[in-house]
Amino acid sequence: MHDHGDDHGHAHDHAHDHTHDHGASERWKHDGVRVIPGDRLDSNTAQTPGMFRQAAINAARVGAQKIWAGTVAIQPDAKTGVHHHGELESVIYVVSGRARMRWGDRLEYVAEAGPGDFIFVPPFVPHQEINASTDEPLHCVLVRSDNEAVVVNLPDVEAAEAPETVYWVDPIHKHP
């Protein structure tokens, strides 16, 4: 409580507190929790050939300072260009379809993910998203650790001849 001096204890008056509480709740009315409908996403964001990114959570739309989120749709059999996201950390959640990720300096590593799986992409890792299905689109939710839409395309990186398989092992997926 602020010291109101000659206020004669008015700051402790119940009605005053009630008004103050009402003011506090009004403060969050437009700057509080936000729901962004899936059909109102914004495609005005950094794009990579072969994929369609739409922003849901970013600085421009909701004032987010430390995170970016949106959706990614990759057409059947499509492969993105090789790219990385600078210092950003990325999380990809597969909603439907089958994702194949290739990564490494020569894209020598590969793993696949399906609906319900999460993919973590650390900073600066050269990678390529591939739709492993030839007839089904791949739909993902993408979350990045910053609003700077850093997409550094690496057109000179070619896939290795025989990528080494890295088994996707986590509490749900056992090593074959």
MIMARMI-133589 format. One line per field, with one value per residue: x negated, y negated, z negated of N, C-alpha, C in turn; residue in one letter. Coordinates in Angstrom, 1 decimal. Example, Ala and Ser with C-alpha at 12.3 -4.5 7.8 and 13.67 -1.06 7.14 Angstrom:
% residues 2
neast: (-13.2,-12.8) .
nnorth: (5.7,2.2) .
nup: (-7.8,-7.1) .
caeast: (-12.3,-13.7) .
canorth: (4.5,1.1) .
caup: (-7.8,-7.1) .
ceast: (-13.2,-12.9) .
cnorth: (3.3,0.0) .
cup: (-7.8,-7.9) .
r: (A,S) .
This chain:
% residues 176
neast: (-0.8,-0.5,-1.6,0.8,0.8,2.5,4.8,6.5,6.8,8.2,7.3,7.7,10.3,13.1,14.7,13.1,11.0,12.4,13.0,10.4,9.6,11.3,10.3,7.8,8.5,9.7,7.4,6.2,8.0,7.7,5.0,4.4,4.8,4.8,6.7,6.0,7.6,7.5,8.0,7.2,4.6,1.4,-0.3,-2.3,-5.2,-8.6,-9.5,-10.3,-11.4,-9.0,-7.6,-4.9,-4.5,-2.7,-2.1,-1.0,-1.5,-3.2,-5.3,-4.1,-1.4,-0.4,-2.1,-4.2,-7.3,-9.5,-9.0,-7.9,-5.2,-3.5,-2.0,-3.0,-2.9,-3.6,-3.7,-2.7,-5.4,-7.2,-10.3,-12.1,-14.3,-17.8,-18.5,-19.1,-18.3,-19.7,-20.5,-18.3,-16.2,-14.2,-11.0,-9.1,-5.9,-4.3,-1.2,0.3,-0.4,-3.7,-6.9,-10.1,-13.3,-16.3,-19.7,-22.8,-26.2,-26.5,-24.0,-23.9,-22.5,-19.4,-16.0,-12.7,-9.3,-6.0,-2.4,-1.8,-4.3,-7.2,-9.7,-13.0,-15.0,-18.2,-20.1,-21.6,-21.9,-22.3,-19.6,-16.9,-13.6,-11.4,-8.6,-7.6,-5.7,-4.1,-1.6,-0.2,0.4,-1.9,-1.3,-2.3,-2.9,-4.8,-7.2,-9.3,-12.2,-12.4,-11.3,-12.5,-12.5,-14.4,-15.7,-18.1,-19.0,-20.7,-21.9,-24.1,-24.6,-24.6,-22.8,-24.1,-25.4,-24.7,-22.8,-23.3,-21.4,-19.7,-18.3,-15.1,-14.7,-12.9,-10.9,-8.6,-9.2,-10.9,-14.3,-14.8) .
nnorth: (1.2,-2.2,-5.1,-7.3,-9.7,-12.4,-11.0,-9.8,-7.0,-6.1,-4.4,-1.9,-1.5,0.5,0.3,-1.2,0.6,2.5,1.2,0.7,3.4,4.0,2.3,3.4,5.9,5.1,4.1,6.3,7.1,6.7,7.2,9.6,13.1,14.7,15.9,17.4,18.0,20.9,20.4,17.8,17.2,15.8,15.4,13.7,14.1,15.4,17.4,20.7,22.4,24.8,25.2,24.0,21.5,20.2,17.6,17.6,16.8,14.0,11.1,9.0,9.7,10.5,9.3,10.9,11.5,13.3,15.6,17.5,18.8,21.0,22.5,25.1,26.3,28.9,29.9,33.1,35.4,33.3,31.4,29.4,26.6,26.8,25.6,23.4,22.1,20.0,18.6,19.6,21.8,24.5,26.1,28.7,30.0,32.7,32.8,34.2,36.6,37.6,36.9,36.5,35.9,34.5,33.9,32.2,31.5,32.4,33.3,35.9,37.4,38.9,38.9,39.9,38.8,39.0,38.4,36.7,36.8,34.9,32.8,31.6,28.9,27.8,24.7,23.4,25.8,27.4,28.3,30.3,30.4,33.0,34.3,37.3,38.8,39.7,39.0,37.7,34.6,32.9,31.8,29.5,28.0,25.2,24.0,21.4,20.0,17.3,14.1,13.1,14.0,16.0,17.5,19.2,20.0,22.7,23.2,24.5,26.9,30.3,33.4,36.2,39.2,41.7,41.5,41.8,43.8,42.6,43.8,43.0,42.6,42.4,42.0,43.1,44.3,47.1,48.4,50.1) .
nup: (0.0,0.8,-1.1,-2.0,-3.4,-4.3,-3.8,-5.6,-6.0,-3.8,-1.8,-2.8,-2.8,-2.1,0.2,1.9,2.3,3.7,6.1,7.0,7.5,9.5,11.5,11.9,13.0,15.4,16.6,17.7,19.6,22.5,22.8,21.7,21.5,24.7,27.4,30.4,33.2,35.4,38.0,38.5,38.9,39.7,42.6,43.3,42.8,42.4,45.0,46.3,49.2,50.4,48.1,46.0,43.9,41.1,38.9,35.5,32.9,32.2,32.1,33.4,33.6,31.0,29.2,28.2,26.7,26.3,27.7,30.5,32.4,34.6,37.5,39.7,43.0,45.1,48.4,50.0,50.3,50.5,50.0,47.9,48.5,47.5,44.4,41.5,38.2,37.1,33.9,32.7,30.9,31.9,31.8,33.1,33.5,34.5,36.2,38.1,40.6,41.9,40.8,42.0,40.8,41.8,40.9,40.0,41.0,43.5,43.9,42.8,41.0,40.0,39.0,38.2,37.6,36.3,36.0,32.9,32.1,30.9,32.2,31.6,32.5,32.3,31.9,34.9,36.3,39.3,41.3,42.8,43.6,44.5,46.2,45.5,46.7,49.8,50.5,48.6,46.9,44.7,41.5,39.1,35.8,35.0,32.8,31.8,30.2,30.2,31.5,33.8,37.0,38.0,40.7,42.2,45.3,46.8,49.6,50.7,49.4,49.8,49.7,48.0,49.5,48.3,45.8,42.3,40.1,37.4,34.6,33.3,30.2,27.3,24.3,25.3,27.7,28.4,28.9,32.0) .
caeast: (0.0,-1.2,-1.3,1.6,0.6,3.8,5.9,7.3,7.0,9.1,6.8,8.1,11.7,13.5,15.2,12.0,10.3,13.2,12.8,9.0,9.6,12.0,9.4,6.8,9.0,9.8,6.1,5.9,9.0,7.2,3.6,4.2,4.7,5.3,7.0,5.9,8.3,6.6,8.2,6.8,3.1,0.8,-1.3,-3.3,-6.4,-9.7,-9.2,-11.3,-10.8,-8.4,-6.8,-4.0,-4.5,-1.7,-2.3,0.1,-2.0,-4.5,-5.3,-3.1,0.0,0.0,-3.1,-5.1,-8.7,-10.5,-8.6,-7.1,-4.5,-2.7,-1.8,-3.8,-2.3,-4.5,-3.0,-3.2,-6.7,-8.0,-11.5,-12.5,-15.8,-18.6,-18.5,-19.1,-17.6,-20.6,-20.6,-17.0,-15.8,-12.8,-10.2,-8.1,-5.0,-3.6,0.2,0.7,-1.4,-4.9,-8.0,-11.5,-14.2,-17.7,-20.5,-24.2,-26.9,-26.2,-22.7,-24.2,-21.7,-18.0,-15.0,-11.3,-8.3,-4.6,-1.5,-2.0,-5.8,-7.9,-11.1,-13.7,-16.1,-19.0,-20.6,-22.7,-22.0,-21.7,-18.6,-15.9,-12.3,-10.9,-7.4,-8.0,-4.6,-4.0,-0.2,0.5,-0.3,-2.4,-0.9,-3.0,-3.0,-6.2,-7.5,-10.7,-12.5,-12.6,-10.5,-13.3,-12.2,-15.7,-15.8,-19.3,-19.0,-22.0,-21.7,-25.3,-24.7,-24.0,-22.6,-25.1,-24.9,-24.0,-22.6,-23.3,-20.2,-19.7,-17.0,-14.3,-14.4,-12.4,-10.1,-7.5,-9.7,-12.1,-15.2,-14.3) .
canorth: (0.0,-3.5,-6.0,-8.4,-10.9,-13.0,-10.3,-9.3,-5.6,-5.8,-3.3,-0.7,-1.4,1.7,-0.1,-1.6,1.8,3.2,0.4,1.0,4.7,3.9,1.7,4.4,6.9,4.4,4.0,7.6,7.5,6.8,7.6,10.9,14.4,14.5,17.1,17.1,19.0,21.5,19.9,16.4,17.1,14.8,16.0,12.7,14.5,15.9,18.7,21.5,23.2,26.2,25.2,22.8,21.1,19.2,17.2,17.5,16.1,13.3,9.7,8.1,10.1,10.5,8.7,11.9,11.0,14.3,16.9,17.4,20.0,21.0,23.8,25.4,27.3,29.3,30.7,34.5,35.7,32.1,31.3,28.0,26.4,27.0,24.3,23.4,20.9,19.2,18.9,20.0,23.2,24.8,27.3,29.1,31.0,33.3,33.0,35.3,36.9,38.2,36.0,37.0,34.8,34.8,32.9,32.4,30.6,33.0,34.0,37.3,38.0,38.9,39.5,39.7,38.5,39.0,37.6,36.7,36.7,33.7,32.7,30.4,28.5,26.9,23.6,23.5,27.1,27.5,29.4,30.3,31.1,33.7,35.0,38.7,39.4,39.2,38.6,37.0,33.4,33.0,30.6,29.4,26.8,24.8,23.0,20.9,19.4,15.9,13.6,12.9,15.1,16.3,18.7,19.1,21.0,23.2,23.9,25.3,28.2,31.5,34.6,37.3,40.3,42.8,41.0,42.8,43.8,42.4,44.2,42.1,43.2,41.6,42.9,43.8,45.1,47.9,48.7,51.3) .
caup: (0.0,0.7,-2.2,-1.4,-4.2,-4.9,-3.2,-6.7,-5.9,-2.7,-1.0,-3.4,-2.7,-1.3,1.5,2.6,2.7,4.7,7.3,7.4,8.0,10.8,12.4,12.2,14.0,16.7,17.2,18.5,20.6,23.8,22.8,21.0,22.3,26.0,28.2,31.8,34.0,36.3,39.4,38.5,38.8,40.5,43.5,43.5,42.0,43.2,45.7,46.9,50.3,50.1,46.9,45.8,42.4,40.7,37.5,34.6,31.7,32.4,31.5,34.1,33.3,29.5,28.3,27.6,26.7,26.2,28.3,31.8,32.6,35.8,38.1,41.0,43.9,46.2,49.4,50.1,51.0,50.6,49.2,47.8,48.7,46.3,43.7,40.1,37.7,36.3,32.5,32.3,30.7,32.5,31.5,34.1,33.1,35.7,36.0,39.0,41.6,41.4,41.0,42.0,40.6,42.1,40.3,40.0,41.9,44.8,43.7,42.7,40.0,40.4,38.1,38.6,36.6,36.7,35.2,31.5,31.8,30.9,32.7,31.1,33.4,31.6,32.7,35.9,36.9,40.7,41.4,44.0,43.3,45.6,46.0,45.8,47.4,51.1,50.9,47.5,46.5,43.3,40.7,37.8,35.1,34.9,31.8,31.8,28.9,30.4,32.6,35.0,37.9,38.6,41.6,43.0,46.3,47.1,50.9,51.1,48.7,50.5,48.8,48.1,50.3,47.5,44.5,41.2,39.4,35.9,34.1,32.5,28.9,26.2,23.4,26.0,28.8,28.0,30.0,32.6) .
ceast: (-0.9,-0.7,-0.5,1.6,2.0,5.0,6.9,7.7,7.9,8.7,7.2,9.6,12.1,13.9,14.1,11.2,11.0,13.0,11.4,8.9,10.2,11.1,8.3,7.3,9.2,8.5,5.8,6.9,8.5,5.7,3.3,4.1,5.4,5.6,6.9,6.5,7.4,6.8,7.9,5.3,2.6,-0.4,-2.4,-4.5,-7.4,-9.3,-10.4,-10.7,-10.2,-7.6,-6.0,-3.9,-3.4,-2.0,-1.0,-0.3,-3.2,-4.3,-4.2,-1.7,0.4,-1.0,-4.1,-6.5,-9.7,-10.2,-7.9,-6.4,-3.6,-2.5,-2.7,-3.0,-3.2,-3.7,-3.5,-4.5,-7.6,-9.2,-11.8,-13.9,-16.5,-18.7,-18.8,-18.5,-18.4,-20.6,-19.3,-16.9,-14.4,-12.3,-9.2,-7.2,-4.2,-2.1,0.7,-0.3,-2.6,-6.1,-9.3,-12.4,-15.6,-18.5,-21.9,-24.9,-26.7,-24.9,-22.8,-23.4,-20.2,-17.2,-13.6,-10.4,-6.9,-3.7,-1.7,-3.4,-6.2,-9.3,-11.7,-14.9,-16.9,-19.5,-21.6,-22.8,-21.4,-20.7,-17.6,-14.7,-11.8,-9.6,-7.6,-6.8,-4.5,-2.6,0.5,-0.3,-0.8,-2.0,-1.6,-2.7,-4.4,-6.3,-9.0,-10.9,-12.7,-11.7,-11.2,-13.1,-13.4,-15.6,-17.0,-19.3,-20.4,-22.0,-22.9,-25.4,-23.9,-23.8,-23.7,-24.5,-24.1,-23.9,-22.6,-22.0,-20.4,-18.4,-16.4,-13.9,-14.1,-11.5,-9.0,-8.1,-11.0,-13.0,-14.8,-15.2) .
cnorth: (-1.3,-4.3,-7.2,-9.6,-11.3,-12.2,-9.7,-7.8,-5.2,-4.6,-2.0,-0.5,-0.3,1.3,-0.5,-0.4,2.5,2.5,0.7,2.4,4.7,3.3,2.6,5.4,6.3,4.3,5.2,7.9,7.7,7.2,8.8,12.1,14.1,15.8,16.7,18.2,19.6,21.0,18.4,16.2,16.2,15.4,15.0,13.0,15.2,17.3,19.4,22.3,24.5,26.2,23.9,22.6,20.1,18.9,17.1,16.6,15.4,11.9,8.9,8.4,10.0,9.9,9.7,11.4,12.1,15.6,16.6,18.8,19.9,22.4,23.9,26.5,27.6,30.2,32.1,34.6,34.4,32.1,29.8,27.8,26.6,25.6,24.5,22.1,20.1,19.6,19.5,21.5,23.4,26.1,27.5,30.2,31.4,33.5,34.1,35.4,37.5,37.3,36.8,35.8,35.3,33.6,33.2,31.6,31.1,33.7,35.5,38.1,37.9,39.5,39.2,39.5,38.5,38.3,37.8,36.6,35.2,33.8,31.5,30.2,27.5,25.7,24.0,24.9,27.1,28.6,29.2,31.0,31.7,34.3,36.4,39.4,38.8,38.8,37.9,35.8,33.6,31.7,30.6,28.0,26.5,23.8,22.7,20.1,17.9,15.4,13.3,14.1,15.5,17.6,18.5,20.3,21.4,23.9,24.7,26.7,29.3,32.6,35.6,38.4,41.3,42.3,42.1,42.7,43.6,42.8,43.2,42.8,42.2,42.5,43.6,44.7,45.8,48.1,50.0,52.5) .
cup: (0.0,-0.5,-1.7,-2.3,-4.8,-4.4,-4.3,-6.5,-4.7,-1.9,-1.6,-3.3,-1.7,0.1,2.4,3.2,3.8,6.1,7.9,8.1,9.4,11.9,12.8,13.2,15.3,17.4,18.1,19.6,22.0,23.9,22.0,21.9,23.6,26.7,29.7,32.6,35.1,37.7,39.5,38.4,39.8,41.3,43.8,42.6,42.9,43.8,46.2,48.1,49.9,48.9,46.7,44.3,42.2,39.2,36.7,33.4,32.1,31.9,32.1,33.7,31.9,28.6,27.7,27.8,26.9,27.0,29.6,31.9,33.9,36.3,39.4,41.7,45.0,47.1,49.5,50.9,51.1,49.6,49.1,48.3,47.4,45.7,42.2,39.6,36.7,34.8,31.9,31.9,31.3,32.0,32.5,33.5,34.3,35.4,36.8,40.1,41.0,41.8,41.1,41.8,41.0,41.5,40.3,41.0,43.4,44.8,43.6,41.7,40.4,39.2,38.6,37.4,37.1,35.8,33.7,31.1,31.8,31.5,32.1,32.1,32.7,32.5,33.7,36.6,38.3,40.8,42.6,43.5,44.6,45.3,46.5,46.6,48.8,51.4,49.7,47.1,45.0,42.6,39.4,37.1,34.8,33.8,31.8,30.6,29.0,31.5,33.8,35.9,38.7,39.4,42.5,44.0,46.7,48.4,51.3,50.5,49.5,49.5,49.0,48.9,49.5,46.1,43.4,40.5,37.9,35.4,33.2,31.2,27.9,25.3,24.1,27.1,28.4,29.2,30.6,32.3) .
r: (M,H,D,H,G,D,D,H,G,H,A,H,D,H,A,H,D,H,T,H,D,H,G,A,S,E,R,W,K,H,D,G,V,R,V,I,P,G,D,R,L,D,S,N,T,A,Q,T,P,G,M,F,R,Q,A,A,I,N,A,A,R,V,G,A,Q,K,I,W,A,G,T,V,A,I,Q,P,D,A,K,T,G,V,H,H,H,G,E,L,E,S,V,I,Y,V,V,S,G,R,A,R,M,R,W,G,D,R,L,E,Y,V,A,E,A,G,P,G,D,F,I,F,V,P,P,F,V,P,H,Q,E,I,N,A,S,T,D,E,P,L,H,C,V,L,V,R,S,D,N,E,A,V,V,V,N,L,P,D,V,E,A,A,E,A,P,E,T,V,Y,W,V,D,P,I,H,K,H,P) .
